[in-house]
């Protein structure tokens, strides 16, 4: 049963992976544009980083919009842990909110040949990028109503297989496919899904991804973009109810060249 079919509590926005990188930037930009939202929930594993972000948003006064205050709530959680994710689902059941926006930003990737990656590294990547994102979407969907939006953070890596980034690229291809299919299913309910597919973005993600097995190639270095620009474009595309958000000419060209493969 969707939130529109029963009484609901507060209106909330949820961002996973909010402690750094794209999740943090989404929080910074989103909170200043929310109109019918009482709280924004920031989810991540690192307590200190979440609390610092919450303080920053409050200090900036970005939570003041349209004469009302938006509360920032931090939730320290490892969404790859099924028991903790189930407890989060229980919180949703008790609070019974109306979720206006869900932004799934939590993700990881490790550069290196599949043969060299450890079993834990492979499992962790799939567990976070695929399982946790899917489960979070599943748990949040019953609390969404007409006009709600979902942003799934994919990657330009989703468009083609990438040797030495095989598991990451495959997981992002899943996110892209899942998001586009879900968009079709939910359109009749007035719930819209936008899949964000950036190229290399200047965040700590790339440092962690390449830090152990290799160095980023020259092409990725020269096509790297700022997270602020990617998020700005993503939120604009989400508002326009676009299926896919692409920032920059290189990603648009890559998408056009591979559409026959992924469509």
Residue frames as qw, qx, qy, qz and C-alpha x, y, z in Angstrom:
[[0.000, 0.890, 0.457, 0.000, 0.00, 0.00, 0.00],
 [0.425, 0.417, -0.018, 0.803, 1.45, 3.37, -0.98],
 [0.192, -0.233, -0.442, 0.845, 1.63, 6.35, 1.34],
 [0.260, -0.061, -0.235, -0.935, -1.08, 8.08, -0.70],
 [0.569, -0.274, -0.669, -0.393, -3.51, 5.33, 0.27],
 [0.621, -0.529, -0.534, 0.222, -3.26, 5.82, 4.05],
 [0.247, -0.968, 0.003, -0.047, -2.59, 8.45, 6.64],
 [0.745, 0.302, -0.231, 0.548, 1.01, 9.60, 6.75],
 [0.504, -0.697, -0.176, 0.480, 3.27, 11.45, 9.15],
 [0.116, -0.795, 0.214, 0.556, 6.00, 13.87, 8.23],
 [0.739, 0.671, -0.039, 0.033, 7.40, 14.45, 4.76],
 [0.573, -0.631, 0.418, 0.313, 11.02, 13.34, 4.49],
 [0.641, 0.673, -0.365, -0.059, 13.89, 13.07, 2.02],
 [0.858, -0.385, 0.315, 0.128, 16.45, 10.26, 2.35],
 [0.475, 0.758, -0.447, -0.007, 20.05, 10.21, 1.10],
 [0.942, -0.262, 0.111, 0.177, 22.31, 7.18, 1.46],
 [0.743, 0.149, 0.061, 0.650, 26.09, 7.54, 1.38],
 [0.006, 0.955, 0.195, 0.226, 25.65, 11.10, 2.66],
 [0.621, -0.694, 0.060, 0.360, 28.93, 11.34, 4.58],
 [0.344, -0.489, 0.460, 0.656, 31.13, 12.06, 1.57],
 [0.248, 0.022, 0.742, 0.622, 31.38, 12.53, -2.18],
 [0.178, -0.291, -0.572, -0.746, 28.23, 12.67, -4.23],
 [0.398, -0.592, -0.701, 0.032, 25.93, 11.95, -1.30],
 [0.331, -0.507, -0.284, 0.743, 27.27, 14.89, 0.64],
 [0.042, -0.084, 0.310, 0.946, 26.93, 17.18, -2.36],
 [0.264, -0.451, -0.718, -0.460, 23.36, 16.02, -2.97],
 [0.379, -0.627, -0.584, 0.349, 22.55, 16.89, 0.65],
 [0.251, -0.363, -0.043, 0.896, 24.06, 20.35, 0.30],
 [0.109, -0.008, -0.445, -0.889, 22.09, 21.17, -2.82],
 [0.295, -0.414, -0.811, -0.288, 18.88, 19.29, -2.12],
 [0.276, -0.528, -0.636, 0.490, 18.08, 20.78, 1.25],
 [0.033, -0.355, -0.017, 0.934, 17.96, 24.27, -0.19],
 [0.289, 0.039, -0.538, -0.791, 15.36, 23.30, -2.79],
 [0.170, -0.327, -0.928, 0.052, 12.93, 21.15, -0.79],
 [0.262, -0.319, -0.128, -0.902, 9.50, 22.70, -0.55],
 [0.760, -0.352, -0.109, -0.536, 7.14, 20.23, 1.10],
 [0.771, 0.058, -0.580, 0.256, 9.59, 18.40, 3.32],
 [0.562, -0.802, 0.016, -0.202, 9.87, 18.41, 7.13],
 [0.622, -0.607, 0.470, 0.153, 13.08, 16.40, 7.55],
 [0.660, 0.583, -0.470, -0.068, 16.04, 15.21, 5.53],
 [0.875, -0.397, 0.276, 0.007, 17.57, 11.93, 6.70],
 [0.338, 0.741, -0.580, -0.029, 21.29, 11.49, 6.06],
 [0.964, -0.198, 0.165, -0.060, 22.44, 7.85, 6.11],
 [0.547, 0.625, -0.529, 0.176, 26.02, 6.60, 6.22],
 [0.849, -0.202, -0.420, 0.248, 28.43, 4.60, 8.37],
 [0.493, 0.122, -0.312, 0.803, 30.66, 7.44, 9.59],
 [0.272, -0.779, -0.526, 0.206, 29.07, 9.27, 12.52],
 [0.337, -0.553, -0.006, 0.762, 31.53, 12.16, 12.70],
 [0.150, 0.025, 0.529, 0.835, 31.25, 12.98, 9.00],
 [0.134, -0.609, -0.713, -0.322, 27.45, 12.90, 9.17],
 [0.327, -0.769, -0.403, 0.373, 27.33, 15.16, 12.20],
 [0.306, -0.363, 0.197, 0.858, 29.75, 17.61, 10.59],
 [0.042, 0.276, 0.639, 0.717, 27.54, 17.76, 7.50],
 [0.238, -0.724, -0.645, -0.055, 24.42, 18.30, 9.58],
 [0.350, -0.673, -0.181, 0.626, 26.14, 21.16, 11.43],
 [0.241, -0.117, 0.415, 0.869, 27.28, 22.67, 8.15],
 [0.051, -0.489, -0.693, -0.527, 23.80, 22.62, 6.69],
 [0.317, -0.782, -0.507, 0.176, 22.35, 24.17, 9.81],
 [0.384, -0.528, 0.010, 0.758, 25.05, 26.86, 10.01],
 [0.176, 0.072, 0.521, 0.832, 24.51, 27.82, 6.39],
 [0.379, 0.353, 0.345, -0.783, 20.82, 28.30, 7.04],
 [0.227, 0.135, -0.741, -0.618, 20.16, 26.19, 3.95],
 [0.073, -0.312, -0.944, 0.079, 17.37, 24.39, 5.79],
 [0.186, 0.545, 0.391, -0.718, 15.25, 27.56, 5.87],
 [0.025, 0.069, 0.692, 0.718, 12.97, 27.56, 2.88],
 [0.322, -0.454, -0.574, -0.600, 9.52, 29.00, 2.20],
 [0.395, -0.560, 0.176, -0.707, 9.18, 30.23, 5.77],
 [0.917, -0.335, 0.026, -0.215, 9.66, 26.83, 7.39],
 [0.184, -0.677, 0.712, -0.030, 12.51, 24.85, 8.88],
 [0.899, 0.179, -0.377, -0.134, 13.71, 21.49, 7.60],
 [0.649, -0.622, 0.430, -0.084, 15.23, 19.32, 10.29],
 [0.530, 0.530, -0.661, -0.029, 18.41, 17.40, 9.50],
 [0.852, -0.372, 0.301, -0.214, 18.49, 13.92, 11.00],
 [0.274, 0.577, -0.766, -0.069, 21.61, 11.73, 10.89],
 [0.946, -0.134, 0.159, -0.249, 21.32, 7.94, 10.89],
 [0.034, -0.609, 0.788, 0.089, 24.51, 5.95, 11.35],
 [0.880, 0.112, 0.383, -0.256, 23.97, 2.67, 9.52],
 [0.121, -0.344, 0.823, 0.435, 25.76, 0.11, 7.40],
 [0.714, 0.286, 0.062, -0.636, 23.12, -0.60, 4.79],
 [0.548, 0.325, -0.746, -0.192, 24.91, -3.75, 3.68],
 [0.031, -0.066, 0.896, -0.439, 24.07, -5.28, 7.05],
 [0.348, -0.354, -0.721, -0.484, 20.69, -6.99, 6.61],
 [0.388, -0.530, -0.679, 0.330, 19.81, -6.83, 10.30],
 [0.155, -0.398, -0.157, 0.890, 20.48, -3.09, 10.47],
 [0.164, -0.051, -0.503, -0.847, 18.61, -2.50, 7.24],
 [0.368, -0.458, -0.789, -0.181, 15.65, -4.41, 8.68],
 [0.296, -0.538, -0.502, 0.610, 15.74, -2.20, 11.77],
 [0.002, -0.195, 0.170, 0.966, 15.68, 0.84, 9.52],
 [0.288, -0.277, -0.712, -0.577, 12.59, -0.61, 7.84],
 [0.367, -0.545, -0.716, 0.236, 11.02, -0.89, 11.30],
 [0.162, -0.388, -0.182, 0.889, 11.75, 2.79, 11.92],
 [0.173, -0.035, -0.474, -0.863, 9.93, 3.63, 8.71],
 [0.371, -0.414, -0.800, -0.228, 6.99, 1.50, 9.78],
 [0.330, -0.547, -0.561, 0.526, 6.78, 3.24, 13.16],
 [0.087, -0.373, 0.012, 0.923, 7.27, 6.78, 11.82],
 [0.421, 0.593, 0.683, 0.073, 5.05, 6.15, 8.77],
 [0.066, -0.577, 0.121, 0.805, 6.48, 9.09, 6.81],
 [0.673, 0.703, 0.222, -0.051, 5.76, 10.29, 3.31],
 [0.590, -0.324, 0.383, 0.633, 9.04, 10.03, 1.40],
 [0.393, 0.845, 0.051, -0.358, 9.29, 12.86, -1.12],
 [0.506, 0.724, -0.469, -0.032, 12.77, 11.99, -2.41],
 [0.880, -0.336, 0.298, 0.155, 15.04, 8.95, -2.12],
 [0.414, 0.804, -0.425, -0.025, 18.62, 9.38, -3.34],
 [0.955, -0.210, 0.153, 0.144, 20.71, 6.21, -3.36],
 [0.287, 0.878, -0.377, 0.072, 24.32, 7.42, -3.42],
 [0.614, -0.544, 0.572, -0.008, 26.09, 4.80, -1.32],
 [0.897, 0.436, -0.071, -0.007, 28.50, 2.87, -3.51],
 [0.459, -0.670, 0.521, 0.261, 32.03, 1.57, -3.90],
 [0.856, 0.511, -0.083, 0.006, 34.40, 0.29, -6.54],
 [0.564, -0.615, 0.465, 0.295, 37.94, -1.11, -6.63],
 [0.551, 0.706, -0.379, -0.234, 40.22, -0.97, -9.65],
 [0.256, -0.466, 0.846, 0.042, 42.05, -4.13, -10.57],
 [0.471, 0.107, -0.774, -0.409, 41.64, -7.36, -12.49],
 [0.811, -0.325, -0.103, -0.475, 38.91, -9.64, -11.20],
 [0.862, 0.051, -0.459, 0.211, 41.53, -12.31, -10.55],
 [0.375, 0.276, -0.475, 0.746, 43.48, -10.02, -8.21],
 [0.428, -0.476, 0.092, -0.763, 40.52, -8.72, -6.22],
 [0.061, -0.092, 0.909, -0.403, 39.86, -10.51, -2.96],
 [0.201, -0.437, -0.852, -0.206, 36.59, -12.34, -2.41],
 [0.171, -0.631, -0.517, 0.553, 35.65, -9.80, 0.24],
 [0.021, -0.369, 0.186, 0.911, 36.29, -6.89, -2.12],
 [0.182, -0.141, -0.747, -0.623, 34.06, -8.47, -4.77],
 [0.260, -0.526, -0.807, 0.063, 31.33, -9.35, -2.28],
 [0.162, -0.545, -0.343, 0.748, 31.40, -5.91, -0.64],
 [0.057, 0.181, -0.372, -0.909, 31.03, -4.15, -4.00],
 [0.289, -0.279, -0.780, -0.480, 28.05, -6.25, -5.06],
 [0.294, -0.513, -0.736, 0.330, 26.49, -6.10, -1.60],
 [0.087, -0.524, -0.220, 0.818, 26.59, -2.29, -1.48],
 [0.112, 0.246, -0.408, -0.872, 26.06, -1.30, -5.11],
 [0.390, -0.129, -0.748, -0.521, 23.39, -3.89, -5.91],
 [0.402, -0.397, -0.817, 0.115, 21.83, -5.52, -2.86],
 [0.190, -0.426, -0.461, 0.755, 21.72, -2.53, -0.49],
 [0.153, 0.144, -0.229, -0.950, 20.47, -0.13, -3.16],
 [0.403, -0.217, -0.740, -0.493, 17.73, -2.54, -4.18],
 [0.392, -0.435, -0.760, 0.282, 16.65, -3.26, -0.62],
 [0.094, -0.328, -0.266, 0.902, 16.62, 0.43, 0.33],
 [0.285, 0.005, -0.416, -0.864, 14.43, 1.16, -2.66],
 [0.447, -0.299, -0.815, -0.216, 12.13, -1.73, -1.73],
 [0.322, -0.424, -0.656, 0.535, 11.78, -0.58, 1.88],
 [0.019, -0.308, -0.110, 0.945, 11.13, 3.06, 0.96],
 [0.120, -0.162, -0.659, -0.725, 8.70, 2.55, -1.91],
 [0.236, -0.574, -0.784, -0.029, 5.58, 1.86, 0.23],
 [0.233, -0.683, -0.344, 0.600, 6.00, 5.33, 1.75],
 [0.130, -0.161, 0.368, 0.906, 6.12, 7.15, -1.56],
 [0.369, 0.646, 0.575, -0.340, 3.15, 8.82, -3.22],
 [0.512, 0.718, 0.343, 0.323, 2.26, 10.69, -6.38],
 [0.098, 0.965, -0.131, 0.206, 4.99, 13.25, -7.02],
 [0.683, -0.606, 0.370, 0.171, 7.70, 11.37, -5.13],
 [0.577, 0.725, -0.375, -0.032, 11.06, 10.93, -6.83],
 [0.884, -0.325, 0.254, 0.222, 13.89, 8.41, -6.77],
 [0.340, 0.831, -0.437, -0.056, 17.44, 9.19, -7.84],
 [0.959, -0.153, 0.172, 0.166, 19.64, 6.14, -8.40],
 [0.050, -0.849, 0.461, 0.255, 23.36, 6.86, -8.60],
 [0.940, 0.228, 0.194, 0.162, 24.81, 4.83, -11.47],
 [0.369, -0.622, 0.413, 0.554, 27.83, 5.69, -13.62],
 [0.527, 0.653, -0.358, -0.409, 29.02, 6.09, -17.18],
 [0.094, -0.370, 0.924, 0.036, 30.75, 2.77, -16.46],
 [0.618, 0.229, 0.652, -0.375, 27.31, 1.20, -16.84],
 [0.602, 0.628, -0.102, -0.483, 27.33, 1.76, -20.59],
 [0.722, 0.480, -0.498, -0.033, 30.13, -0.66, -21.49],
 [0.919, -0.316, -0.116, 0.205, 32.07, -3.49, -19.81],
 [0.071, 0.906, -0.370, 0.193, 35.30, -2.21, -18.27],
 [0.859, 0.066, -0.402, 0.311, 38.28, -4.55, -17.89],
 [0.430, 0.102, -0.484, 0.755, 40.02, -3.98, -14.54],
 [0.279, -0.031, 0.337, -0.899, 36.80, -2.41, -13.27],
 [0.310, -0.129, -0.843, -0.419, 34.60, -5.37, -14.17],
 [0.238, -0.455, -0.814, 0.272, 32.61, -5.81, -10.96],
 [0.004, -0.460, -0.252, 0.852, 32.04, -2.09, -10.45],
 [0.239, 0.175, -0.454, -0.840, 30.93, -1.51, -14.06],
 [0.313, -0.238, -0.881, -0.261, 28.63, -4.55, -13.94],
 [0.164, -0.484, -0.699, 0.500, 27.07, -3.38, -10.69],
 [0.105, 0.436, 0.050, -0.892, 26.41, 0.06, -12.15],
 [0.268, -0.007, -0.710, -0.652, 24.90, -1.53, -15.26],
 [0.237, -0.418, -0.870, 0.111, 22.49, -3.24, -12.87],
 [0.049, -0.510, -0.402, 0.759, 21.63, 0.09, -11.22],
 [0.178, 0.266, -0.346, -0.882, 20.99, 1.67, -14.62],
 [0.314, -0.144, -0.835, -0.427, 18.81, -1.21, -15.84],
 [0.224, -0.445, -0.797, 0.341, 16.95, -1.50, -12.55],
 [0.008, 0.442, 0.231, -0.867, 16.28, 2.23, -12.37],
 [0.259, 0.159, -0.466, -0.831, 14.96, 2.44, -15.91],
 [0.336, -0.256, -0.877, -0.229, 12.71, -0.58, -15.49],
 [0.182, -0.468, -0.676, 0.540, 11.41, 0.70, -12.15],
 [0.100, 0.278, -0.051, -0.954, 10.65, 4.02, -13.79],
 [0.354, -0.082, -0.683, -0.634, 8.34, 2.25, -16.25],
 [0.363, -0.362, -0.853, 0.101, 6.59, 0.37, -13.46],
 [0.212, -0.495, -0.522, 0.661, 6.03, 3.41, -11.26],
 [0.037, 0.075, 0.286, 0.954, 5.07, 5.96, -13.89],
 [0.344, -0.496, -0.638, -0.478, 1.37, 5.13, -13.61],
 [0.510, -0.629, -0.504, 0.299, 1.57, 5.93, -9.88],
 [0.066, 0.958, 0.019, 0.278, 3.16, 9.30, -10.56],
 [0.639, -0.665, 0.294, 0.250, 6.49, 8.29, -8.99],
 [0.629, 0.753, -0.188, 0.044, 9.49, 9.14, -11.16],
 [0.824, -0.370, 0.239, 0.356, 12.96, 7.60, -11.26],
 [0.390, 0.880, -0.270, 0.003, 16.07, 9.33, -12.59],
 [0.917, -0.147, 0.080, 0.361, 19.32, 7.42, -13.09],
 [0.006, -0.951, 0.273, 0.148, 22.47, 9.54, -12.80],
 [0.928, 0.131, 0.157, 0.312, 25.37, 8.37, -14.97],
 [0.002, -0.953, 0.263, 0.152, 28.43, 10.59, -14.56],
 [0.761, 0.439, -0.374, 0.295, 31.92, 10.02, -15.81],
 [0.615, -0.080, -0.462, 0.635, 34.92, 10.51, -13.49],
 [0.265, -0.886, -0.176, -0.338, 34.00, 12.89, -10.68],
 [0.317, 0.496, -0.512, 0.626, 36.50, 14.65, -8.45],
 [0.703, -0.581, 0.082, -0.401, 35.71, 12.93, -5.14],
 [0.343, -0.559, 0.741, -0.141, 37.50, 10.62, -2.72],
 [0.920, 0.161, 0.279, -0.224, 35.88, 7.65, -4.49],
 [0.740, 0.619, -0.254, 0.074, 38.53, 7.59, -7.22],
 [0.007, -0.695, 0.655, -0.297, 41.36, 7.77, -4.71],
 [0.658, -0.240, 0.642, -0.311, 40.01, 4.71, -2.91],
 [0.895, 0.372, 0.144, -0.197, 39.19, 2.89, -6.14],
 [0.705, 0.627, -0.277, 0.184, 42.66, 3.26, -7.69],
 [0.282, -0.830, 0.431, -0.214, 44.75, 3.47, -4.55],
 [0.753, -0.370, 0.543, -0.037, 45.68, -0.17, -4.36],
 [0.794, 0.142, 0.548, 0.221, 46.04, -1.69, -7.81],
 [0.531, 0.391, 0.415, 0.627, 46.72, 1.05, -10.29],
 [0.101, -0.400, -0.057, 0.909, 46.57, 4.64, -11.43],
 [0.467, 0.698, 0.417, -0.348, 43.82, 6.47, -13.24],
 [0.607, 0.295, 0.471, 0.568, 44.29, 6.77, -17.00],
 [0.178, -0.134, 0.117, 0.968, 44.90, 10.06, -18.80],
 [0.187, -0.392, -0.603, -0.669, 41.46, 10.05, -20.46],
 [0.448, -0.660, -0.601, 0.058, 39.67, 9.86, -17.13],
 [0.417, -0.412, -0.213, 0.781, 41.86, 12.61, -15.73],
 [0.068, -0.026, 0.266, 0.961, 41.05, 15.06, -18.51],
 [0.350, -0.413, -0.590, -0.599, 37.32, 14.29, -18.46],
 [0.342, -0.365, -0.720, 0.481, 36.98, 14.57, -14.68],
 [0.152, -0.636, -0.272, -0.706, 34.27, 16.94, -13.50],
 [0.079, -0.230, 0.555, -0.795, 33.27, 18.61, -10.24],
 [0.070, -0.347, -0.922, 0.156, 30.57, 16.94, -8.12],
 [0.157, 0.472, 0.328, -0.803, 28.73, 20.25, -7.77],
 [0.334, 0.318, -0.439, -0.771, 28.05, 20.34, -11.51],
 [0.262, -0.063, -0.938, -0.216, 26.91, 16.71, -11.70],
 [0.046, -0.416, -0.793, 0.444, 24.50, 17.12, -8.78],
 [0.213, 0.438, 0.076, -0.870, 23.15, 20.42, -10.07],
 [0.382, 0.195, -0.633, -0.645, 22.36, 18.78, -13.41],
 [0.218, -0.157, -0.963, 0.032, 20.94, 15.67, -11.73],
 [0.075, 0.447, 0.629, -0.631, 18.51, 17.65, -9.58],
 [0.320, 0.407, -0.171, -0.838, 17.45, 19.70, -12.57],
 [0.366, 0.105, -0.809, -0.447, 16.86, 16.55, -14.63],
 [0.097, -0.263, -0.912, 0.300, 14.99, 14.93, -11.75],
 [0.221, 0.450, 0.345, -0.794, 12.69, 17.93, -11.53],
 [0.441, 0.382, -0.393, -0.711, 12.06, 17.57, -15.28],
 [0.854, 0.013, 0.428, -0.295, 11.32, 13.86, -14.71],
 [0.520, 0.609, -0.559, -0.214, 14.07, 12.71, -17.06],
 [0.988, -0.086, -0.119, -0.046, 14.99, 9.04, -17.16],
 [0.831, -0.050, -0.057, 0.551, 18.77, 9.54, -17.30],
 [0.101, -0.985, 0.068, 0.126, 20.93, 12.44, -16.18],
 [0.816, 0.167, 0.088, 0.546, 24.19, 13.00, -18.06],
 [0.135, -0.948, 0.057, 0.284, 26.62, 15.82, -17.39],
 [0.250, -0.639, 0.543, 0.483, 29.26, 16.87, -19.89],
 [0.618, 0.551, -0.347, -0.441, 29.84, 16.24, -23.58],
 [0.154, 0.379, -0.912, -0.041, 32.05, 13.13, -23.11],
 [0.315, 0.108, 0.873, -0.357, 29.31, 11.26, -21.22],
 [0.600, 0.515, 0.205, -0.577, 26.62, 12.36, -23.65],
 [0.474, 0.556, -0.585, -0.352, 28.70, 11.11, -26.58],
 [0.011, -0.219, 0.969, -0.117, 29.45, 7.82, -24.83],
 [0.477, 0.272, 0.667, -0.503, 25.77, 7.32, -24.11],
 [0.617, 0.574, -0.077, -0.532, 24.77, 8.05, -27.70],
 [0.342, 0.504, -0.763, -0.217, 27.43, 5.68, -29.05],
 [0.037, 0.091, -0.978, 0.185, 26.26, 2.84, -26.81],
 [0.566, 0.083, 0.270, -0.774, 22.49, 3.31, -26.88],
 [0.753, 0.216, -0.460, -0.417, 22.07, 0.49, -29.34],
 [0.432, 0.178, -0.847, 0.253, 23.81, -1.78, -26.86],
 [0.025, -0.072, -0.746, 0.662, 22.00, -0.83, -23.66],
 [0.503, 0.119, 0.081, -0.852, 18.53, 0.09, -25.00]]
